[in-house]
Amino acid sequence: MQRKAIVIGATGLVGQYLIKQLSELYETLIVIARRPPRYINASMRFYQVNDFDNLTEVFASVGAGRTTDAFSCLGTTKKQAGSDDAFRKVDYDYNVTFATLCRDKGVENFFLLSSMNADSDSRFLYNRVKAETEQAITALDFTQLVVFRPSLLLGKHKGRPLESISQKAFQLISPLVSESLPLHPISAKRVAIAMAVTAQDAYERRKYYSDTMSADTTIIENKQMLAMTRAKQ
């Protein structure tokens, strides 16, 4: 059967790298976004959604199913969103809606970009919402759910001046900092590679062990992503 991948958040910092990686692994790459990604190839099927509140209507025409792997890199910040509620709508509502639609279509494998600091008891809204999103998607019982929790993402963030300052500071000391440290920043490209490598490894296991595999949730921490991409960046 033809392998498919479906992605939201494809125009973001990690997503733009991820679709390049996935285009080498899947025969069909379905992208749902507000605007076309900068990277486009012949295998890509682009579905424009001007407002993610209309995601259900757009998804109805998407040909996803059991042989489709779903990926979400969708996320924002409170500053970009404009309010607590708007931030939660993007990071929680849209992600959970997308995951639910995928599950209803028969998608068995879901790959979610989250954050190292995801914590439902955190006093910070960002961390709480990330954890709540993980929990809600876990409850959908995908055959396989893989959650990626990167540290500070290195790359060009529009509208995130504090992160840009942090990145510049880190670049000055990076030669002296070991990647074994849990809080070591990671480039968006390496996160994308880690997501693609993990999906491919999962596919290879399913080919040979599908009859004995049970539902599973895996957390890929920042340190693991750094290790698995050290020779691939």
N, C-alpha and C positions, 0 to 999 in steps of 0.2 A: 504494500500500500504506500501511497505517496505521503511522505512526512510533511507536516505543516507546522508552522509556528505562528502564534498570534501575539502581538505586542501592543501595549499602551505605554505612554511615556517615551516614545521613540525619538522625540525631538529634544529631550532633556540631556543633561550632562552625561549620564551613563547610557541612556537609551540610544543616542546617536552612534555610539561605539558598538553597542550590543547588536543592532540590526546588521552591521557589517559582518560581525562574527557569525550571526545566525544564517545569513545569506549563503554561507559556505557549507552549512550543515543541512539545511532544509530545502526541499524542492519548491515549496511555496511559503512565502513570508507575508503574513497579513498584518498590516499596520493600521491602527485606528488612532487618528490624531486630528488636532484642529487645523494643522497646516502640513503640507508635504514635508517629509524629512529631506535633509540636504543630500543624503545618500539614497539613491534609487537604482535598482537594477531590474532585469527582466523577470525575475522570480517574485517580485513584490506586487502585492495587491493593496492599494491604498484606499481606505474608507475615511472620508472626512466627516468629522463630527464637530459642528460649530459650537455646540454647547453639550458638555458631557451629561447634562440632565436628560438629553435625548439619546443616551447610549443604548438603551434597550431597543429603540426603533432602528438604529443603525445596525445593531448586532443581529437583528432578525434576518438580514440578508447576507451575513457572513457564513461561509461554509466551514464551520469548525466541528470537530467530532473527536472520536476516540483516538485517532492518530495525530491529533493536534496537541502541541505543547504550548502552554500559555505563559507569558512573561509580563510582569508589570514593573516598570521603572517610574511610575507616575508619582509625583510628589511636589510639594511646594514649601513655602515658609509662611509664617503669619504675616510678615511684612509684605511679601508678594501678594498674598491672598487678600489682605486688607482688614481681616478680623479673625477672631477665634473661630467663629462659625464657618466662615468661608474657607479657612484652612482645613477644618475638620471635614468639610464637604469634599474637598479634593483628596486628601490623604486617606480618609476613612470611607466616606460614602461611595465615591467613584471606584475605589479599589475593590470594595466589597461587592458592589453591583457588578463590576466586570468579572470578578471571580465567580459569583453566583450564576451569571449568564453562561460562563464557560462550563461550569459544572452541569448546568441544565442541558447543555449541548452534548454532554458525554465526555468532555475533556477530563483526562485522568491525572495530568501532571501540571503543576503550577509552580512557577519560579517568581518569588517576590523580593524586590529590593526594599529593605527596611533600614534600620539604623542600629549602630552599636549600642546606643543608649536607650533602646526601647525598654520601657519599664512602666507597667500599669500603676505603680505606686509613686511615680516621680512627681515632683512638684512642678515640673515643666510640661506644658501642654504638648509640645512637640514629641517628647519621649513617651508620654501617656498615649497619645493617638497612634503612634507607631506600634506600640504594644497591643492596643485594642484592635488595630487592623490585623495584626498577626493572629490574634485569638479568634477573631470572627472568621477569617479565612481557614484557619485550622479546623473550625467547627463544620466546615463544608465537607470534610472527609474526602479530600482528593486521594487517589491512590498514592500519589507522592506529592508532597509539598516541601519545597526547599526555600528557606528564608536566608537572605544574605544581609549581614549586618556590618557594613563598612564603618570605619572611623571617618575622620575628616576627609572629604573627597577633594582631590587635587584636579583642577581644571578651571576653565573660565565660567564663573557664575554671573549671570546677569542679575543686577540688583542685590548682590550679596557682598557689600564692601567689607564687612568684618571677616568673612571667610577669605576674601582676597588678601587682606592684611595678614591673616594667619598663614596663608600659603607662602607669601613672600618671606615671612619670618622663618618658616620651616625650611625653605630652600637654602637659606644661609647655613643652617646647622645640619641638614640632612646627611652629609657625609659622616657625621659623628654619631648618628642615631641608628641603633640596631633595629632591623625590621622585626625582631622578636618581641619588641615592646608592644603591648596590647593597643596602645593609643597611637601607634605609628600611622600617619596619614597614608592614603592609598590613592593612586590615580584612578580617574573614572574609567580609563581604558582597561586597567587591570581588573577592576570589578566586572566589567563587561566580559572580559576573557574568562574570568572565573565562572560567571553564570553560564557561558556557552560550553565550557569544558565540563561543568557539572551536568548540564543537560545531555551532552553527548555520552558521558559515562553512564548516566542513568539509562539512556537508550540502549547501550550495549548490554547492560545487565538485564534489561527487560527481554531482549532477544533470546537470552539463554536461560533465564530463571523466572520468566513470567508466571509459570504455574505455581511457583512456591513463594512469590512475593506477596506481602500483605501491606495494608495502608501504613504509610510512614511519613513522619515530619522530621526534616533535618535542618539544623541551624548551622550555617557556615559563617564563622566569626572572621573578623578582620585578619587575624594572624594566619588563619588557614588560607584566605584569599591571597595574601602576600606570598605565602609559601608555594602555592600551586601555580602562581604566575611569574615567579622569579625568572624563569628561563624563557618565558613567552612574551614578555613585554616589548 
